[in-house]
Amino acid sequence: MKWSNNPEPMPDGGRWPSAKTAVAVPIASKTGFSLIDSKLMFMKILPVLFIGALVFLSACCTSRKEGYQQAYEGWLTDGRVQMSMLHTLDSGDIQKTKRLISNLLLLTLDGLPDFAAKAHPTPQQKQDELKLARDVLDYMMKHREDFDPRLASVRLGVRRMQKILTEPDDVLRLAELSDYLAGVKKKLETQKP
């Protein structure tokens, strides 16, 4: 490729740009672009591509972290809402609905740490998670007869609370709940025909 600084008119009547305007017009020779010119073009394009790739990759990493953060916040909010619903339903006689919401709450509690591992929750969010786990434990202790220990959601929820709640009082209450649920499970299994 040759660069022209030709003052002669172009075929369409305009003038070729001069070197002073810093605009170069390529003119192809019979043999095509020269090797030196293609290397210069490549050297100019390479930094632009590199910077573009860095921006793209950093955007991917940031959005991924934000996605986990949003999912974590959503699960935590769902847990709070479900806990409120359980307390509201507690005033009526709607056992089937309570069981359904209880199972959803336990599954929510089970999923929070998985999202937390990738979302990097704030200290306030970790405290909210701890409070939710304690609220669930309080509710399960108060209504332990409503929970079927054969259900996977109950087992997962209790197991997850054991990982989240590490204070001595919480550990003792979880052990009491686990013992109660194990006794109920054994009793239910022996009653089978």
URGI-V902704 format. One record per pair of residues at least 6 apart in sequence whose ideal C-beta (glycine too) atoms are under 7 Angstrom apart, sorted by the first residue. I is the first residue (numbers start at 1). J is the second residue. D is the distance in whole Angstrom. If there is no record, write none. Layout:
<<I | J | D> <I | J | D>>
This chain:
<<1 | 26 | 5> <1 | 28 | 6> <1 | 33 | 4> <1 | 34 | 6> <1 | 37 | 4> <2 | 27 | 5> <2 | 29 | 6> <3 | 24 | 4> <3 | 26 | 7> <4 | 16 | 6> <4 | 25 | 5> <4 | 27 | 5> <5 | 18 | 6> <5 | 19 | 5> <6 | 16 | 5> <7 | 15 | 7> <7 | 16 | 7> <8 | 16 | 7> <9 | 15 | 6> <10 | 16 | 6> <16 | 25 | 6> <17 | 23 | 4> <17 | 25 | 6> <65 | 120 | 7> <68 | 115 | 6> <68 | 118 | 4> <68 | 119 | 4> <69 | 119 | 4> <71 | 115 | 5> <71 | 119 | 7> <72 | 112 | 7> <72 | 115 | 4> <72 | 116 | 6> <72 | 119 | 4> <72 | 121 | 6> <75 | 108 | 5> <75 | 111 | 5> <75 | 112 | 5> <75 | 115 | 6> <76 | 112 | 6> <76 | 125 | 7> <76 | 128 | 6> <76 | 129 | 6> <76 | 132 | 7> <78 | 108 | 5> <79 | 105 | 6> <79 | 108 | 4> <79 | 109 | 6> <79 | 132 | 5> <80 | 132 | 6> <82 | 101 | 5> <82 | 104 | 6> <82 | 105 | 4> <82 | 108 | 6> <83 | 105 | 6> <83 | 132 | 7> <83 | 135 | 5> <83 | 136 | 7> <85 | 101 | 5> <86 | 98 | 6> <86 | 101 | 6> <86 | 102 | 7> <86 | 105 | 7> <86 | 139 | 6> <89 | 97 | 6> <89 | 98 | 5> <89 | 101 | 7> <98 | 146 | 6> <99 | 146 | 7> <102 | 146 | 7> <102 | 147 | 7> <103 | 151 | 7> <103 | 153 | 4> <105 | 136 | 6> <106 | 153 | 5> <106 | 154 | 6> <106 | 156 | 6> <106 | 157 | 3> <107 | 153 | 5> <107 | 156 | 7> <109 | 132 | 7> <109 | 133 | 6> <109 | 136 | 6> <109 | 157 | 5> <109 | 160 | 5> <109 | 161 | 7> <110 | 156 | 4> <110 | 157 | 6> <110 | 160 | 5> <112 | 129 | 6> <113 | 160 | 7> <113 | 163 | 7> <113 | 164 | 7> <129 | 164 | 7> <130 | 164 | 6> <133 | 161 | 5> <133 | 164 | 4> <133 | 165 | 5> <134 | 165 | 7> <134 | 170 | 7> <136 | 157 | 7> <136 | 161 | 7> <137 | 161 | 6> <137 | 165 | 7> <137 | 170 | 7> <137 | 173 | 6> <137 | 174 | 7> <137 | 177 | 7> <140 | 147 | 6> <140 | 177 | 6> <141 | 173 | 6> <141 | 177 | 6> <144 | 177 | 6> <144 | 180 | 5> <147 | 154 | 5> <147 | 181 | 7> <148 | 154 | 6> <149 | 155 | 7> <149 | 181 | 4> <149 | 182 | 7> <149 | 184 | 5> <149 | 185 | 4> <150 | 185 | 6> <150 | 188 | 6> <154 | 181 | 7> <158 | 177 | 7> <158 | 178 | 6> <158 | 181 | 7> <161 | 174 | 6> <162 | 174 | 6> <165 | 171 | 7> <165 | 174 | 6>>
